[in-house]
Amino acid sequence: MSTLYRLLTEEDTSAFCHKVSDALAKGWVLHGSPCYTHDPTSGLLRCAQAVTKDVDAAYSPDMKLGAQ
């Protein structure tokens, strides 16, 4: 068994909420609180949320984490 980790990022729009909601629906679990930062190049607020998931497979860097 392996615990997988992903950091989901997106601009502060509904797309970010949908990305996190999709991960939760696929069995990923929130890890910590969301983070926000201002991107001075684009002038937009960016969001990040860490998620984890336990899987019955050995970890490999070749894994497509979003497909787990």
Secondary structure, DSSP 8 states (H G I E B T S, - for coil): -EEEEEEEEEESSHHHHHHHHHHHHTT-EEEEEEEEEEETTTTEEEEEEEEEEEESS---TT--GGG-
